[in-house]
């Protein structure tokens, strides 16, 4: 959530942010009104309680006639205090509820618009000309079936659409990717973490995934637990309700977990293969930093993502995501999109978001710097979303006979294998 003081001091900035997101601008005025009621009802409650206490001191000293009047006033005050307390609680609850609905403040440099209004910042690598090489590229599913690596038919039989099995070298390729990604993250100073896949409502809400993204979240009603769509949730809530020491920052964690997404609203999109699925594994970077360092840390996370994709020898571009496509927690987001040859376009492989103090305020995570205690900043960045990375590797590194060249960074984790060979020709 944002700072209420900022809302009071500069409501036009918050309105502009909501407008850029394509979200309800009237929410700002509703929140200001609720906050005013909360503050005024709190003042009234304090005044009535002070009078009640003062009256309690006067009653024992009063004469009979005066005491009767004071007792009558005390009864009225008791009712007034109770009513003021209820009014304060109601206004406080309304303020909190409205505040949770408000997205993070959009960074001023973010391009304004929807999904297609991003700005391309960089392009890396060379797109292969398969025509010049003399063959038509196969898509990842055909390659995966030739290699004995991907089985979507049995995935659908066992679990339904958008589920899959990784088999043989497919399973080994996932393990290689995860180990290589974790090795890079550990070398960069991240603490490796294996995180829970089930979290409590306060963890999910605290990271902002029960707002816009609620329709994509799996909920276990009987247990009131949520399946995470990313280990960002568990990593953000790891220090929930804690005060950290400033000299321990930055704290950087690399989390590995299964991820679950309903993919609501994606009917008919990416139905072939494993590009868009309900369950996948992912290595996620997460940082806790001083708010003054948040933009610099965002660039560091992006640099680690670029290092990873470059090590996989993939052609990719970096985009500055537009305001309407940020998600409620992010003030700014950069995506790295790899080239997918059979689709003839770039598709998202990694994403890194600067969430400033938005999540830490919701999760009550603060930092102690001397005598000052304040919220800190959180950031997250995908290092390796496994299925999409497999898609990009298979398609970009395929050879004419259906085999696939293994990027050098993965070879130590695949027993030195340089090429994945088809199991049936």
C-alpha positions as CSV (number, residue, x, y, z in Angstrom):
1,X,0.0,0.0,0.0
2,X,1.1,3.6,-0.4
3,X,1.8,6.1,2.4
4,X,-1.4,7.9,3.5
5,X,0.6,11.0,4.2
6,X,1.6,11.1,0.5
7,X,-2.0,10.7,-0.5
8,X,-3.0,13.7,1.7
9,X,-0.1,15.9,0.6
10,X,-0.2,15.1,-3.2
11,X,-3.6,13.5,-4.2
12,X,-3.1,14.6,-7.8
13,X,0.0,12.4,-8.1
14,X,-2.0,9.4,-6.9
15,X,-4.9,10.3,-9.3
16,X,-2.4,10.5,-12.2
17,X,-1.0,7.1,-11.2
18,X,-4.4,5.5,-11.2
19,X,-5.3,7.1,-14.5
20,X,-2.0,5.8,-16.0
21,X,-2.9,2.3,-14.8
22,X,-6.4,2.6,-16.3
23,X,-7.9,2.1,-12.9
24,X,-10.6,3.9,-10.9
25,X,-9.5,7.5,-10.2
26,X,-12.6,8.0,-8.0
27,X,-11.0,5.6,-5.5
28,X,-8.6,8.3,-4.5
29,X,-11.4,10.7,-3.4
30,X,-13.2,7.9,-1.6
31,X,-10.0,7.1,0.3
32,X,-9.4,10.7,1.2
33,X,-12.9,11.0,2.5
34,X,-12.6,7.8,4.6
35,X,-9.2,8.9,5.9
36,X,-10.7,12.2,7.0
37,X,-13.6,10.4,8.8
38,X,-11.0,8.1,10.4
39,X,-9.0,11.0,11.7
40,X,-11.9,13.1,12.9
41,X,-13.6,10.2,14.6
42,X,-10.3,9.4,16.3
43,X,-10.1,13.0,17.6
44,X,-13.7,12.9,18.8
45,X,-13.1,9.6,20.6
46,X,-10.0,11.0,22.3
47,X,-11.8,14.1,23.4
48,X,-14.8,12.1,24.8
49,X,-12.4,9.8,26.6
50,X,-10.5,12.7,28.1
51,X,-13.8,14.2,29.3
52,X,-14.9,10.8,30.7
53,X,-11.7,10.5,32.7
54,X,-12.0,14.1,34.0
55,X,-15.6,13.4,35.0
56,X,-14.5,10.3,36.9
57,X,-12.2,12.5,39.1
58,X,-15.0,15.0,39.8
59,X,-17.8,12.7,40.8
60,X,-16.3,11.5,44.1
61,X,-15.7,15.1,45.2
62,X,-19.2,16.5,44.2
63,X,-22.1,17.2,46.4
64,X,-25.3,15.2,46.2
65,X,-27.2,17.4,43.7
66,X,-24.1,18.0,41.6
67,X,-23.2,14.3,41.7
68,X,-26.6,13.4,40.2
69,X,-26.0,15.7,37.3
70,X,-22.4,14.4,36.8
71,X,-23.6,10.8,36.9
72,X,-26.3,11.6,34.3
73,X,-23.5,13.1,32.2
74,X,-21.3,10.1,32.8
75,X,-24.0,7.8,31.4
76,X,-24.4,9.9,28.3
77,X,-20.6,10.0,27.9
78,X,-20.4,6.2,28.1
79,X,-22.8,5.9,25.2
80,X,-21.0,8.6,23.2
81,X,-17.6,7.0,23.8
82,X,-19.0,3.7,22.6
83,X,-20.5,5.2,19.5
84,X,-17.3,7.2,18.7
85,X,-15.3,4.1,19.2
86,X,-17.5,2.2,16.7
87,X,-17.4,5.1,14.2
88,X,-13.6,5.2,14.5
89,X,-13.3,1.4,13.9
90,X,-15.6,1.5,10.9
91,X,-13.8,4.5,9.3
92,X,-10.4,2.8,10.0
93,X,-11.7,-0.5,8.4
94,X,-13.0,1.4,5.4
95,X,-9.8,3.3,5.0
96,X,-7.7,0.1,5.1
97,X,-10.0,-1.7,2.7
98,X,-9.8,1.2,0.2
99,X,-6.1,1.5,0.6
100,X,-5.6,-2.1,-0.2
101,X,-7.4,-1.6,-3.5
102,X,-5.1,1.2,-4.6
103,X,-2.1,0.3,-6.8
104,X,1.4,1.3,-6.3
105,X,2.5,4.7,-7.6
106,X,3.7,4.4,-11.2
107,X,7.3,5.6,-11.7
108,X,7.3,8.8,-13.8
109,X,9.5,7.2,-16.5
110,X,7.1,4.4,-17.2
111,X,5.4,4.6,-20.6
112,X,1.7,5.2,-20.4
113,X,-0.7,2.8,-22.0
114,X,-1.7,-0.9,-22.3
115,X,0.0,-4.1,-23.1
116,X,1.2,-3.1,-26.5
117,X,2.5,0.4,-25.5
118,X,5.9,-0.8,-24.0
119,X,9.2,0.8,-25.0
120,X,12.0,-1.4,-26.3
121,X,15.2,-0.5,-24.4
122,X,17.7,-3.0,-25.7
123,X,18.1,-5.9,-28.2
124,X,20.6,-8.7,-27.7
125,X,21.8,-11.6,-29.8
126,X,21.2,-12.6,-33.4
127,X,18.1,-14.1,-34.8
128,X,18.9,-17.2,-36.9
129,X,17.9,-17.2,-40.5
130,X,16.7,-20.8,-40.9
131,X,15.9,-20.3,-44.5
132,X,19.5,-19.5,-45.2
133,X,20.4,-22.6,-43.3
134,X,18.2,-24.6,-45.6
135,X,15.5,-25.9,-43.3
136,X,12.1,-25.0,-41.7
137,X,12.3,-24.7,-37.9
138,X,10.2,-27.1,-35.9
139,X,8.2,-25.8,-32.9
140,X,9.1,-26.7,-29.4
141,X,6.4,-29.4,-29.0
142,X,7.4,-31.3,-32.1
143,X,11.1,-31.1,-31.0
144,X,10.1,-32.2,-27.5
145,X,8.3,-35.2,-28.8
146,X,11.2,-36.1,-31.1
147,X,13.6,-35.9,-28.1
148,X,11.2,-37.8,-25.8
149,X,11.3,-34.7,-23.6
150,X,7.7,-33.4,-23.5
151,X,4.4,-35.3,-23.1
152,X,1.3,-33.1,-23.2
153,X,-1.2,-35.8,-24.2
154,X,-0.6,-37.8,-21.0
155,X,-0.4,-34.5,-19.0
156,X,-4.0,-33.7,-20.2
157,X,-5.1,-37.3,-19.5
158,X,-3.9,-37.1,-15.9
159,X,-4.6,-33.5,-15.0
160,X,-6.4,-31.7,-17.9
161,X,-5.4,-29.1,-20.4
162,X,-2.3,-27.0,-19.8
163,X,-0.6,-29.7,-17.8
164,X,2.4,-31.8,-19.1
165,X,5.1,-34.3,-18.3
166,X,8.8,-33.6,-18.8
167,X,10.3,-36.9,-19.6
168,X,13.9,-38.2,-20.2
169,X,16.1,-35.4,-21.4
170,X,13.2,-33.0,-20.8
171,X,13.4,-33.7,-17.0
172,X,17.2,-33.5,-17.1
173,X,17.0,-30.2,-19.0
174,X,14.8,-28.7,-16.3
175,X,17.2,-29.9,-13.5
176,X,20.1,-28.5,-15.5
177,X,18.4,-25.1,-15.9
178,X,17.5,-24.9,-12.2
179,X,21.0,-25.8,-11.0
180,X,22.7,-23.5,-13.5
181,X,20.3,-20.6,-12.5
182,X,20.9,-21.3,-8.8
183,X,24.7,-21.4,-9.4
184,X,24.6,-18.0,-11.0
185,X,22.4,-16.5,-8.2
186,X,24.6,-18.0,-5.5
187,X,27.7,-16.6,-7.2
188,X,26.0,-13.1,-7.2
189,X,25.4,-13.3,-3.4
190,X,21.8,-14.6,-3.2
191,X,20.8,-17.0,-0.5
192,X,19.3,-20.1,-2.1
193,X,15.8,-20.8,-0.8
194,X,13.3,-23.7,-1.2
195,X,10.0,-22.1,-0.4
196,X,6.5,-23.2,0.6
197,X,4.0,-23.6,-2.3
198,X,1.0,-23.0,0.1
199,X,0.6,-19.7,1.9
200,X,-1.9,-18.0,4.2
201,X,-4.2,-15.3,3.0
202,X,-2.2,-12.5,4.7
203,X,0.9,-13.6,2.7
204,X,-1.0,-13.6,-0.6
205,X,-2.8,-10.3,0.1
206,X,0.4,-8.7,1.4
207,X,2.2,-9.1,-1.9
208,X,-0.8,-7.8,-3.8
209,X,-2.0,-11.0,-5.5
210,X,-5.5,-10.9,-4.2
211,X,-6.4,-7.7,-6.1
212,X,-6.1,-7.7,-9.9
213,X,-4.5,-11.2,-10.0
214,X,-7.1,-12.9,-7.8
215,X,-8.8,-14.6,-10.7
216,X,-5.5,-16.4,-11.5
217,X,-4.9,-17.7,-8.0
218,X,-5.8,-21.3,-6.8
219,X,-7.5,-21.3,-3.3
220,X,-8.0,-24.4,-1.1
221,X,-11.3,-23.5,0.7
222,X,-11.1,-26.3,3.3
223,X,-7.7,-25.1,4.5
224,X,-7.9,-21.4,3.6
225,X,-4.5,-21.6,1.9
226,X,-3.4,-20.4,-1.5
227,X,-1.2,-22.0,-4.0
228,X,1.5,-19.5,-5.0
229,X,1.9,-18.3,-8.6
230,X,5.5,-17.4,-7.8
231,X,7.9,-17.9,-4.9
232,X,7.9,-14.0,-4.7
233,X,4.9,-14.5,-2.3
234,X,6.7,-16.6,0.2
235,X,10.0,-14.7,-0.1
236,X,8.2,-11.3,0.5
237,X,6.3,-12.8,3.5
238,X,9.4,-14.4,4.9
239,X,10.2,-11.3,7.0
240,X,6.5,-10.3,7.6
241,X,6.0,-8.4,10.9
242,X,9.7,-8.1,11.4
243,X,12.1,-5.1,11.9
244,X,15.4,-5.7,10.1
245,X,18.7,-3.9,10.9
246,X,19.8,-1.5,8.2
247,X,23.4,-2.9,8.3
248,X,22.0,-6.2,7.1
249,X,20.6,-4.7,3.8
250,X,20.5,-5.6,1.1
251,X,19.1,-9.1,1.7
252,X,18.9,-11.1,-1.5
253,X,17.1,-14.5,-1.8
254,X,16.9,-16.9,-4.7
255,X,13.8,-19.0,-4.3
256,X,12.9,-22.2,-6.2
257,X,9.3,-23.4,-6.1
258,X,6.5,-24.9,-8.1
259,X,4.1,-22.1,-9.4
260,X,0.4,-22.5,-10.0
261,X,-1.8,-20.2,-12.2
262,X,-5.3,-20.5,-13.5
263,X,-4.4,-18.6,-16.6
264,X,-7.9,-17.0,-16.4
265,X,-8.8,-15.0,-19.5
266,X,-6.2,-16.9,-21.7
267,X,-8.7,-19.2,-23.4
268,X,-7.4,-19.9,-26.9
269,X,-4.0,-18.4,-26.2
270,X,-0.9,-20.5,-26.5
271,X,-2.8,-23.7,-26.3
272,X,-0.1,-25.8,-28.0
273,X,2.8,-27.1,-26.0
274,X,4.1,-25.8,-22.7
275,X,4.4,-22.1,-23.2
276,X,1.3,-21.2,-21.1
277,X,0.6,-23.8,-18.4
278,X,-1.1,-24.2,-15.0
279,X,1.9,-25.5,-13.2
280,X,5.6,-24.9,-13.7
281,X,8.8,-24.5,-11.7
282,X,10.7,-21.3,-11.4
283,X,13.8,-19.7,-9.9
284,X,13.0,-16.2,-8.5
285,X,15.3,-13.5,-7.3
286,X,14.0,-11.3,-4.4
287,X,15.6,-8.3,-2.8
288,X,15.0,-6.3,0.4
289,X,16.8,-2.9,0.2
290,X,16.8,0.6,1.5
291,X,14.2,2.7,-0.4
292,X,17.0,5.0,-1.5
293,X,18.6,2.1,-3.4
294,X,15.6,0.7,-5.1
295,X,16.2,2.0,-8.6
296,X,19.8,0.9,-8.6
297,X,18.8,-2.6,-7.3
298,X,16.2,-2.8,-10.1
299,X,19.0,-2.3,-12.7
300,X,21.1,-5.0,-10.9
301,X,18.2,-7.5,-11.1
302,X,17.8,-6.7,-14.8
303,X,21.5,-7.2,-15.4
304,X,21.4,-10.6,-13.7
305,X,18.5,-11.6,-16.0
306,X,20.4,-10.4,-19.1
307,X,23.5,-12.3,-17.9
308,X,21.3,-15.5,-17.6
309,X,19.7,-15.2,-21.0
310,X,23.0,-14.3,-22.7
311,X,24.6,-17.4,-21.1
312,X,21.8,-19.5,-22.7
313,X,22.8,-17.9,-26.0
314,X,19.2,-16.7,-26.7
315,X,18.3,-13.7,-28.8
316,X,16.2,-11.4,-26.6
317,X,15.1,-7.8,-26.1
318,X,14.4,-5.8,-22.9
319,X,11.2,-3.8,-22.7
320,X,9.9,-1.1,-20.3
321,X,6.4,-2.3,-19.5
322,X,3.6,0.2,-19.9
323,X,1.6,1.5,-17.0
324,X,-1.6,-0.5,-17.7
325,X,0.3,-3.8,-17.7
326,X,2.4,-3.4,-14.5
327,X,0.3,-5.3,-11.9
328,X,-0.8,-3.6,-8.7
329,X,2.5,-3.9,-6.7
330,X,5.0,-2.7,-9.3
331,X,6.0,0.9,-9.7
332,X,8.1,-0.1,-12.7
333,X,8.7,-3.4,-14.5
334,X,11.2,-4.5,-17.1
335,X,10.6,-7.7,-19.2
336,X,13.2,-9.7,-21.1
337,X,11.6,-11.3,-24.1
338,X,13.2,-14.1,-26.1
339,X,12.8,-14.7,-29.8
340,X,10.6,-17.7,-30.6
341,X,11.4,-18.7,-34.2
342,X,8.1,-20.5,-35.0
343,X,6.0,-17.7,-33.6
344,X,8.1,-15.0,-35.4
345,X,8.1,-12.8,-32.3
346,X,9.6,-12.1,-28.9
347,X,7.8,-13.6,-25.9
348,X,8.3,-12.9,-22.2
349,X,10.8,-15.1,-20.4
350,X,11.8,-13.0,-17.4
351,X,10.4,-10.0,-15.6
352,X,11.7,-7.8,-12.8
353,X,9.6,-5.4,-10.8
354,X,10.4,-2.5,-8.4
355,X,7.7,-2.6,-5.8
356,X,9.2,0.2,-3.7
357,X,7.6,0.2,-0.2
358,X,4.2,-1.1,-1.4
359,X,4.6,-4.7,-0.2
360,X,6.6,-3.9,3.0
361,X,3.8,-1.6,4.2
362,X,1.2,-4.3,3.6
363,X,3.3,-7.0,5.3
364,X,4.6,-4.8,8.1
365,X,8.3,-5.2,7.3
366,X,10.4,-2.4,8.5
367,X,14.1,-1.5,8.9
368,X,15.8,0.1,11.9
369,X,18.4,2.7,11.0
370,X,19.7,4.2,14.2
371,X,16.6,5.4,16.1
372,X,14.5,5.6,13.0
373,X,12.2,2.7,12.0
374,X,10.7,2.9,8.5
375,X,9.4,0.6,5.7
376,X,12.0,-0.8,3.3
377,X,11.7,-1.6,-0.4
378,X,11.2,-4.9,-2.1
379,X,12.0,-6.0,-5.6
380,X,11.6,-9.3,-7.5
381,X,13.0,-10.7,-10.7
382,X,12.5,-14.0,-12.6
383,X,15.7,-15.8,-13.2
384,X,14.4,-18.9,-14.9
385,X,10.7,-19.8,-15.6
386,X,11.5,-23.4,-16.7
387,X,8.9,-24.3,-19.4
388,X,9.2,-21.0,-21.4
389,X,13.0,-21.3,-21.2
390,X,12.9,-24.8,-22.5
391,X,10.6,-23.6,-25.4
392,X,13.2,-20.9,-26.2
393,X,16.2,-23.3,-26.0
394,X,14.6,-26.0,-28.1
395,X,13.5,-23.7,-30.9
396,X,16.6,-21.4,-31.1
397,X,19.2,-24.2,-30.8
398,X,17.6,-26.8,-33.0
399,X,19.4,-28.5,-35.8
400,X,18.1,-29.7,-39.2
401,X,17.7,-33.4,-38.0
402,X,15.6,-32.5,-35.0
403,X,18.5,-32.6,-32.5
404,X,19.2,-29.6,-30.2
405,X,22.5,-28.1,-29.4
406,X,23.0,-27.6,-25.6
407,X,24.3,-24.1,-24.6
408,X,27.7,-24.4,-22.9
409,X,26.5,-23.1,-19.6
410,X,24.2,-26.1,-19.2
411,X,26.6,-28.9,-20.4
412,X,28.2,-29.5,-16.9
413,X,24.7,-30.1,-15.6
414,X,23.9,-32.6,-18.4
415,X,26.9,-34.8,-18.0
416,X,28.9,-32.9,-20.6
417,X,26.3,-33.5,-23.3
418,X,26.7,-31.1,-26.2
419,X,23.6,-32.2,-28.2
420,X,20.2,-33.6,-27.3
421,X,19.5,-36.4,-29.8
422,X,16.0,-37.5,-31.0
423,X,15.0,-40.9,-29.6
424,X,13.0,-41.8,-32.7
425,X,13.7,-40.6,-36.2
